[in-house]
Amino acid sequence: MKLDLLKRQWIDIVFEGRNKAYGAYELRKENPKTTLRSLLIGAAIFGFAVASPLIADLIPDSSDEDASLDKKIVTIKLPPKEEQPKDLPPPPPPPPKVDQVKFVKPVVAKTEEIVEEPPKIEEIKDKKLGDETIKGDPDAPLTVEPVGNGPSQVVEEDNNIYNTAGIEVKPDFPGGLEKFYKFVGKNFQVPDEEGLKGKVFVTFVVEKDGSLTDIKVIRDIGYGTGKEAIRVLKSCPKWNPGEQNGKKVRVLYSLPISIQSAE
């Protein structure tokens, strides 16, 4: 009988009557599969080794891309900015909305010396007069020139009433309080009431011009002494006004007026 070494029959003949549990039998039995597997793995490794240069050529090189990018970046020097010319004359004013006719001042001269005749009444009707003749533009924008260079903020006047306790310069009667009391004693008409004696307490506002306003009697001794005090203060000369921060201000002033009838 002819044996085929590629089949397993010869293995069974060789190991007939022997211990097949021994490892040699299993090795020879699995040998064709092992050989085929080894050939396939070896062929795959060989094929990968042969094809690896081709695969490496297909993978893009990042260094080449960086080099190409470096070549593409080019420094461009911008031209210098053109300087705007200084001291340019202002643009010509827009034409007026109404036609302007040149006004020629009338001058007494001989006929042969007349160079330019003044415009007629029909020519200057509904027109402006100026130094030259200008054709008006009805669609020209109306412009208004700014007036003056005064302060942009409006300074509000201080009309507050200050107290004498916290003011820098207190109001004062010309010549001092001694002269003020002399004025009051000279003009105050004491009632004919025997034994009348006391003090009349008054308050008033010394205005910025020195005049006395808002005169009030806080306490009097009766018999019309309060009304008489108001009358005298209304006829009082102007005081020197008080000042705060270098400006004249309104100040509330209070003082007593001593009253004593003649014995």
TIDREN-433164 format. One record per residue: y, x, z of N, C-alpha, C in turn. Coordinates in pm, whole numbers, plus 32768, in hexadecimal, padded with zeros to 4 digits. Layout:
N
YXZYXZYXZ...
//
This chain:
263
7F8880558000800080008000807C8058800080D780357FA6815380827F9A81BA804E800081F280AA80518253808380B782E2809880858339803980AB83C98043808B841280708108844980E78101848C811F8177850780CF81A08539807D814585B0802F8167858C7FB181B2850C7F9181BC84E07F1B820584A37F448289848C7EE582E1845D7F03836883C37F0C837183787EFC830582E57EFC830D82B17F83833882EC7FEC830982B98071832C82D0809083BD8337805383F68351806D848582E2802D84D782B97FB484B0824F7F7284FC81CA7FBF84EE81B27FFA8477813680478462813980C584B781AA810884BC81B28186850881A1816C859D81DB810085CE81D680E5865E8166808386848106807186298097801786498041805686B78026800A871D7FD6803C878D8026809387EB80A6809F87DB80F880F388338157809A8887819A80DB88E281F88094893B8278807788ED82867FF988C282FD7FD4887483787FBF88CE835E7FB4895083D07FA589A9841F802689B783E6808F8985842B8110898B84A4810C892E85058154894A8583814C8900857B81778871851C81C9884B851281FC87C184F7818B876184A9812B878A848980BA87338509806987148557804E877A85D1800087678636804B8712863F80CE8723869D811E86D3867A8118864185F98128862385CF8126859785DB809A855C85C9803685B285D37FAC858386637F89855E86C27FBB85AC874F7F9D859487938004853D87498065850D878580D384BF87CA80A484408791804883F187D8801D837688607FDD839388647F8983FD88E57F4C841F89497FB3844C891B8012849F8976807A84D189AA80CF845F894F80F0840189788144838F89DF80FB833989C6807883208A24802C82CE8AAD801F83128AA9800883958B267FFA83E08B75807C83DD8B2C80EC83E98B6E816F83E88BAD818C83618B66816682F78B9C817B82708C1D812A825B8C1A80AB828C8C91805882798D09808F82C88CF180B783468D5E80ED83978D91816E835C8D3481C5832D8D5F824482F28DAF822D82728D8081CA82228DCA81AE81A68E57817881C48E628125822D8EE580EF82508F43815D82808F0E81B882D38F62822783048F8A828282928F2C829C82378F4A82F281C58FB382B181698FA0822D8154900281E980FF908E81E7813D909381D481C3911881D38206915A825C81FF910482C8820E913A834F82079170836F817B9129833D811691588357808D91D68307806F91DD828B80A192508235808092C8824A80DA92BB82998144932B82AA81A193A782E68160939E834A8106941B837A80C69463830D8077941182B780329451824C7FE5949681E88042945681CA80B59493816D8114951381A8814F950F822C81679587826E819F95FB826A813C95DC827480BB9647826C8056968481E1804F9633817A806D966780F1806596C180CE80DD96B18113814E970380F781C4978C813681B097FC80E781B89882812081A398A78180821498EA81EA81ED9916824E824D99A3822A828099AE821583059A3081EE83419A97825C83339A6982DA83319AC8834983249B0C8347829C9AC0831A82339AFE831081AF9B6982A481AD9B4E823281F69BB281C981FA9C3081F882409C20824282B09C95827782F69CE382D5829E9C99832782519CDE838581F89D2C833C818C9CED82CF81569D32828380EF9DAD823C81289DA0820B81A79E1481CC81E59E84823081FA9E5F82AA82249EC5831182389F0B833381B69EC2832C81499F00834A80C89F5E82DA809C9F3C825F80C39F8D81EE8096A01081E280E2A01682128161A090820981B2A0F182748184A16182498153A1C682A58120A24982898169A28782F18198A30882E381DDA37782D08177A3C082618188A42E8241812BA4B182508176A506829F8146A58982B68183A5EB824F814DA61E81FC81A7A67C8194817FA70481D08163A74A81988105A7D181CB80E8A82F81AA815CA89381FA8173A8F181DE81E1A93D815E81C9A961811B8239A9AC809F822FAA3880BA81FAAA60806081A5AAE7806F816FAB4D804781D8ABA9809F81F4AC1280838255AC788023821AAC997FBF826AACFD7F5F823EAD877F9F8240ADCF7F9581D6AE557FD181D5AEAF7F91823CAEFC7FE4827EAF557FB582E8AFDF7F9382B0B0287F4C8304B0B27F2882E3B0BC7EDE825EB05F7E818249B0667E3081D0B0D67DC981DEB11B7DAD8174B1857D47817DB1477CBE8195B1897C6881DEB1527BE381F8B1467B938177B0E47B398171B0D57AE980F7B14F7A9080E0B16B7A708066B1E07A1C804AB1CE79928086B237795580B6B22B78CF80F3B2027869808AB1BA780080B5B19477988055B20E774D8021B20377167FABB27676CD7F74B29476527FC8B313762B7FD3B33575B48023B30275367FE2B2F574CD8035B2C6744D8000B32F740B7FA8B3AF742C7FBFB41C73F27F72B45F74617F22B48B74427EA9B4D174A47E56B54D74D87E9DB56575587E8DB5DA75977EC8B63775C77E5AB6B875A87E67B71C75CC7E03B77776367E3EB792769E7DF3B7E977097E22B87876D47E32B8AE76EE7EA8B93576C07EC5B99877307EA8B9F377147E52BA5B77757E2BBADB774E7E72BB0C77A77EC8BB86778A7F12BBFD77807EB1BC4C77187EBFBCC1770C7E66BD2877787E85BD5677BB7E1EBDB978277E2BBE29780B7DC7BEA2781A7DF6BF1578087D9DBF2178837D43BF11786F7CC0BF1678DF7C61BF4578AB7BDBBF6679067B85BF8E78E27AFEBF1678B37AAFBF3178667A44BEC3782D79F6BE6B789879BABEA979047987BE59796D7947BE0979C079ABBE2A79B57A2EBDE37A037A93BD6F79B67AD0BD5E79397AADBCF178E97AE5BC6D79197AABBC1579467B02BB9179797AD8BB27790D7AE3BB2E78BF7B4FBAC7785A7B67BB0877DE7BA1BAEB776B7B68BB2876EF7B93BAD476B17C03BB14766E7C62BAC9762C7CCDBA7975B77C95BA0C75917CD8B9BA75227CA5BA04749D7CB1B9DE74427C58BA1973BF7C59B9D773677CC2BA1772F87CE2B9E5729E7D4AB95C72677D23B94872477CA2B8C772117C76B85772787C87B87C72FA7C7DB81673627C86B7E8737B7D16B83F735F7D77B81B737C7E02B7F073007E4EB7E8728D7E09B7BF72137E4AB72B721D7E70B70A71FB7EEBB68072017F21B646728D7F1BB69B72F27F22B66D737D7F1EB6AF73CB7F8EB674743E7FAFB6AC74958013B70574FD7FD1B7637531801FB7BB759A7FEFB792761E802DB79276897FDBB76B770C800CB7AE777A7FBDB77D77F87FD5B7B7786C7F92B785787D7F05B71778377EE1B6E278427E5AB69F77BE7E34B68677B07DB3B64677377D80B5AF77497D84B56876ED7DC8B4D676F47DD6B49D766D7DB2B433766E7D60B3EE75F47D3AB39375C97DACB3A3754F7DDBB355751F7E4DB2C874F67E26B26F74F37E8BB1E474C87E79B1CA74557ED9B1BA73D97EA8B1A573677F03B12773747F56B0C373C17F24B04473CF7F6BB04274477FC8B0B1748E7FD6B0B47505802CB0A674DC80BEB05A752D810FB049750A819EB0CC751981E9B0E174C08248B15974C38298B1457522830DB197758B8317B18B75EE8382B20575E783DCB1ED7600845CB25775FF84C0B25A76878503B2CB76C984FEB2D8774D853AB2DC773F85D2B29D77A0861AB2A4779B86ADB33277AD86DEB35377678748B3DB776A877EB3DD77BF87FBB42C782C87F7B445787C886EB3CB78C9889EB3E3792188FEB3797971893BB379795E89D1B39278E489FCB39A78C98A8BB31178CC8ACBB30C78BF8B51B28B78C38B97B235784C8B72B1B278688B63B15677FE8B3CB138779E8BAEB14A77CB8C2AB12D77768C9CB1AF773B8CD4B1A676BE8CFEB21A767A8D37B21876918DCFB28576C78E02B28F76E28E91B2B976628ED9B26376328F30B28075B68F78B2E075D48FEBB33F75779001B3A07589906BB361756690F2B37E75BC9154B34775A791DAB3A075469226B36E74CB923BB3B974659286B3797448930DB32274A2933AB2E5748D93BEB34D74A0942CB336745D949CB38E74699510B34B74C69575B38B75379591B354759A95ECB3887583967BB33F75BB96DAB36775B69765B3AB76399789B408763597E5B45276AF980BB3F97715984FB38376E99881B32E774698CBB2EB77AC986FB2CF778797F4B28577E3979DB2CE780A9720B35178099721B39D782A96A9B3DB78B496B8B3ED78F99647B4217981964BB4B579849672B5077935962EB5987930964CB5BA78A19676B5E0788E96F3B60078099725B68B77DE96F5B69E775C96E0B725772C96BDB784773E9733B802774F9713B8647769977CB8EA772E9754B934770197BAB9BB76CF97A3BA1A7746978EBA78773D972DBAD477AD9718BB1E77D09799BB0A784B97C7BB4978759844BAEF786798BCBA77782B98ACBA1A781E991BBA1D7796995CB9BE777D99BAB9B376FC99FDBA2A76E09A59BA69774A9A89BADD77359AE0BB4C76EB9A96BB6677129A19BBCA76CC99C9BB9C764099A5BB18762E9994BAE475A89975BB00754899E9BAE475779A63BAFC751F9AD6BB9275069AEBBBE675659AC6BC76754E9ACDBC9F74E19A6CBC6074E399F3BC7C747B998FBC5073F299C2BBD973EC9A00BBA6736D9A34BBFF733B9AA6BC2573969B03BC79736C9B74BD02733C9B46BD3573749ADABDB8734C9AA8BDB472C59A63BD4572A39A20BD3D722A99CFBCEF71B99A10BCA371D69A79BC51716E9AB8BCAA71189B12BCA370969AFDBCF170369B4DBC986FFE9BBCBCB1702F9C37BC5F70059CA9BC886F789CD3BC296F1E9CECBC4A6E949D18BC946E959D9EBCED6E319DB0BD366E239E2DBCDB6DE59E96BC846E349EC9BC256E069F2EBC266E6D9F9EBC4F6E41A010BC5E6E9CA082BBD46ED2A0AEBBD46F53A0C4BB596F93A0F3BAEF6FA7A089BB116F96A009BAAF6FA89F9CBA93703D9F89BA1570639F91B9F170EF9F86B95F70FA9F58B94271589EFFB8B9716C9ECEB8B671B59E49B84071B39E0AB82E71FB9D8CB7F4719D9D22B82A71AD9CAAB7F771639C35B7A671C59BE0B72371AA9BCCB6CD72039B7EB6C571D09AEDB6E872279A8FB6EC72009A01B69A726499AFB66A7234993DB628728998D9B668726D9851B66972D397FCB69E72C39773B6627331971CB66D731E969AB639737D9637B6AE73C795FAB6A9744B9601B70E749E95BFB6DD74B89531B721747D94D0B6F774889444B7147514940EB6E7752C9390B6F875AF9352B78B75D1933BB7DF756A932DB86F7582931AB8BC7583939FB87575759411B8B475789493B8DD74F194CAB8D07487947DB8F6740394AEB88B73CE950DB8B2736E9563B858733395C6B82D72A99598B7A972939595B7717211956CB70871E795D1B6DC716A95C3B67171319617B691714596ACB70C712196D2B7387131975EB6FA70C197B2B6B570E7981EB67470859875B69370A59906B69E703B9958B6B2704A99E8B62C70359A2CB5FC709D9A70B57B70949AB5B58C704F9B3CB5FB706E9B80B617702F9C02B6AC70359C1EB6E56FC79C4FB7736FC79C73B7846F8A9D00B8016F7F9D28B81D6F4B9DAFB8626EC29DA8B85A6E839D31B8916DFD9D24B9276DFF9D0BB95F6D829D0AB9EF6D6F9CF6BA1D6DA49C6CB9C46DA39C09B9EA6DCC9B81B9F16E619B6CB9BC6EAE9BCBB9C36F419BBDB96E6F729B48B9006F2F9B2CB8AA6F5A9ABCB8EE6F479A36B92B6ED19A21B9716EB799A3B9E66F179991BA2B6F369A01BA9C6F9299F8BA6D701F99D3B9F870489A05B9C270CB99E1B9A170D2994BB96970659916B94970619886B9C9706B9834BA327022985FBAB170259815BAED70B19813BAE970F69884BB22717D988BBAD371DE9832BA4E71D49837B9FC723197E6BA0F72199751BA25719D9727BA3D71819699BABF71C09669BB2171CF96C5BB9F720D969EBBA172A396B7BB2E72DA96DEBB2673689701BB3073BF9683BB747431968ABB76748E9617BAE974BE95F4BAD974F3957DBA5575229551BA29759D95A0B9A775A295BAB96C76129602B942767F959DB91A76F295D3B8D877599583B8447735957CB80D77199504B78376E794FBB71D77519524B6A677229547B637777C9568B5F777B694EBB5AC782494FEB56B7867948DB4DB788994B1B4857881944BB3F878A59458B3CD78EA93D8B399796493E4B36F79B49370B3E379CC9311B45B79DE9348B4CF79FD92F7B50B798692B0B4DE790C92CDB5137894928CB545783292F6B5AE77EA92D3B5E67787932FB588770F9336B57176DF93B1B514767093C8B553760B9427B5137597942EB53E752C9489B4FF75459512B5507535957AB52175559603B54574E19660B4E474B996B4B4FA7452971AB53374969797B5A4746297C4B5EA749E9836B5FB743498A1B5EC745D9920B5FF74009990B651744699FCB6AA73F99A3FB6FC74319AACB73273C09B03B75973E19B7EB794737E9BD9B82E73849BD5B86B73129BE7B8FC730A9BF0B91F72D29C7AB96473249CCBB98672F99D54BA00729D9D52B9F6722B9D9BBA6271C89DA3BA8D71B89E36BB1071B89E4ABB4471A19ED2BBCC715C9EC6BBD770EA9F08BC5670A09F04BCBD70DF9F5FBD3C70C49F42BDA870FB9F96BDAD70B4A01ABDBD70FFA083BDC270C4A109BE4E7092A12A
//
